[in-house]
Amino acid sequence: MNVERRSVLIVGAGFAGAVYARCLAEADVRVHVIDKRSHIAGNAFDETGPDGIRVHRYGPHLFHTANERVLAWVQKYAHWTSFTHRVRAQLPSGVLTAMPINLDTINAVFGTAFSTSDQGKEHLKKIAIPVANPSNAAEYLGSRIGTLLTDLFFRPYTKKMWGVNLEDLSASVIKRIPLRTDQTDTYFPTSDTQIMPNLGYTSFFKNLLDHPLIKVSLDTSFDQAMLSDVRYCFASMPIDEFYNFREGELPYRSIRFHHRSVEIDKVEAPWSPFVLPYSVINYTDSSPYTRETAWHLMPNHLEHETYRRTFTREEPCDYRDNFMERYYPVKTADGLNEKIYRRYTCLSELDASRISFIGRCGTYQYLDMDQVINQSLTGAEKWLQANRC
Ligand SMILES: Cc1cc2nc3c(=O)[nH]c(=O)nc-3n(C[C@H](O)[C@H](O)[C@H](O)COP(=O)(O)OP(=O)(O)OC[C@H]3O[C@@H](n4cnc5c(N)ncnc54)[C@H](O)[C@@H]3O)c2cc1C
């Protein structure tokens, strides 16, 4: 495939690539976006399934942000609906409890009847095992919530999610999850704005890429020869793949999605009688599944009534066991993968005059959608200034 001469080549039509494309096009720069997949929107891709329900092909994507610039920007290209995402954890006993851990969780697990945050804090202080500088996720959790809550909520879950024991996982992975001692039961911080695109993410991406200076080629994999005649390249492809893995492989966890369609009157627990407002249930037991999504409970996802409901269970695995689908960079306690990544960044600095690596796989980081948008808005602005566009 020939890339448009002297245009900026963008590899990947996910959030990183699409935000760069839109910003550059609005500044009169011609861009050519390629994606190896047959659709736009990257991992945020959604589509309406046979049950008349919108399903996100690569797992539930809930948009939340505390960044006003990002919020204003996304609202220029689609209408969005406010929502509050709530998740429940199903314990091995079958009991459903708040997730992330809060005061109600503490009461449910310890049979207490605390009513104030101070009581919750005091209890956690009593059961915590202090560690001055936690060197892994197990030590970090033990020092915050003690052994029982760690083993119940995090031990089997971590093993299936990351394929490693808590002792071998970097504490930074777990630090992302809030631990609360009040009764707040929202999944995301209450300071975040939570919105979902009325017509779905794919429709939002269609609007983003709908510009006379943007050309999109799907089913098109990156090839080094494409760099010969382009003005510049922004690549959201895996950085190790670009350099032919010469510094070693950057591993990822992946997820196999198991979809099932159920007649409306046969929907079983925990959603039956399906008045529960929780669209996602996390499984803390040692089954292979980490969570399940009931798509009809997300705003605007029931497009037309077919009297059936779609559910999706997630089974984490190594990315080599899932067609090299890269979802979560693996951060081990020894920091080995980050060292490999740093070697790739040294290589990319030498190439900075012709290519920049962007997004989740370009920078080997887990990034939420709003973080990718923010980084891409800033990156595009900098490039435009440096190139006096
Ligand atoms: C299961 C899951 C759930 C998530 N849930 C949330 C959530 O609830 N809220 C939230 O904010 N974030 C969520 N995220 C994160 C969100 O998916 C990312 O922030 C976002 O997708 C990052 O965008 P990106 O453009 O960097 O990557 P991607 O969306 O992965 O896009 C990269 C694109 O590059 C293409 N590509 C790769 N290699 C090549 C190549 N060689 N040639 C051509 N094209 C190539 C890929 O096909 C892909 O389309 C979730 C992520 C996962 C995995």
The ligand as an ORCA input file, in Angstrom:
! r2SCAN-3c Opt
* xyz 0 1
  C      -9.866     -4.859     28.583
  C      -9.601     -3.365     28.651
  C     -10.532     -2.535     29.270
  C     -10.285     -1.167     29.338
  N     -11.202     -0.370     29.980
  C     -10.976      0.957     30.060
  C     -11.915      1.800     30.751
  O     -12.923      1.339     31.279
  N     -11.643      3.139     30.813
  C     -10.524      3.687     30.238
  O     -10.346      4.902     30.302
  N      -9.629      2.900     29.574
  C      -9.829      1.573     29.468
  N      -8.928      0.768     28.806
  C      -7.738      1.400     28.176
  C      -8.003      1.820     26.731
  O      -8.278      0.683     25.955
  C      -6.749      2.525     26.209
  O      -6.555      3.716     26.933
  C      -6.827      2.914     24.737
  O      -7.296      1.861     23.941
  C      -5.445      3.302     24.266
  O      -5.487      3.733     22.937
  P      -4.250      3.439     21.977
  O      -4.535      4.179     20.730
  O      -2.990      3.696     22.687
  O      -4.264      1.858     21.746
  P      -5.271      0.929     20.958
  O      -6.683      1.280     21.247
  O      -4.843     -0.463     21.239
  O      -4.996      1.271     19.422
  C      -3.796      0.890     18.764
  C      -4.142      0.505     17.340
  O      -2.918      0.271     16.628
  C      -3.122     -0.788     15.731
  N      -1.832     -1.398     15.386
  C      -0.978     -2.034     16.241
  N       0.100     -2.485     15.561
  C      -0.062     -2.126     14.271
  C       0.701     -2.306     13.089
  N       1.878     -2.962     13.102
  N       0.212     -1.810     11.915
  C      -0.975     -1.160     11.879
  N      -1.745     -0.958     12.972
  C      -1.302     -1.427     14.142
  C      -4.023     -1.744     16.493
  O      -4.722     -2.594     15.606
  C      -4.941     -0.787     17.251
  O      -6.158     -0.569     16.573
  C      -9.116     -0.609     28.752
  C      -8.186     -1.459     28.134
  C      -8.418     -2.821     28.089
  C      -7.385     -3.713     27.439
*
